[in-house]
Amino acid sequence: MSEQITARVRGTDVALGPTFAARLVPWLRWGAPLLSAVFLPVTGLYVHRQLWWPWWTALPAAWAAGWVLLALLMLAVLLLTHRTTWWNRESGRVRRGRQWCEAAHVRAVVPDFRPQGVTVLDAGEEGRRLLIPYSGWDDRSYEGIAEFERHVCGAASASRRELLARDRAARKSWQNRALAKRYAMTWREEFEDPHVFLEAFDARRKELARRQR
């Protein structure tokens, strides 16, 4: 059974896109520790020479100091740049920082499920648009937008996982079509199945290899 994906909520507010914590936690958990480890030879050597600590003390101290510094750096960046977009289901107002619009006035939702993508809410009021950066940051970030789209447009909206799977399939199909053209293969409908295409492609390469002998 697949896991049920739910949007992040705060009372009656639904987060459209990532929250502050959703952006920060992955950096604290993975980004800062890994990047601190990359610079560990340099920082560890600096601590060792400056404080004359033994290596088994200097290296953990340098890694911890690097982790804290990188964590504080990202915290400062997010405090300056990140604004969570909230949709209040009772009042119908969507706000991001000082920007806001009424959900009833939104004429179109242009969603973007990519992690670095930007979803656009077109309110149509004198060209007013509300942009939601990093709208596909994770499944729950995008689910809020999908729920808002279902509410505004009244149509079923695919989950981020489904959209990512479709995107991967489309990219794979495009790559296979390019290979088929390169090797003078006539594209057939059954080639949309990557396993079928791979078998035909291998047969075509073997055929060309025999001709070159």
Disulfide bonds with the S-S distance in Angstrom:
none
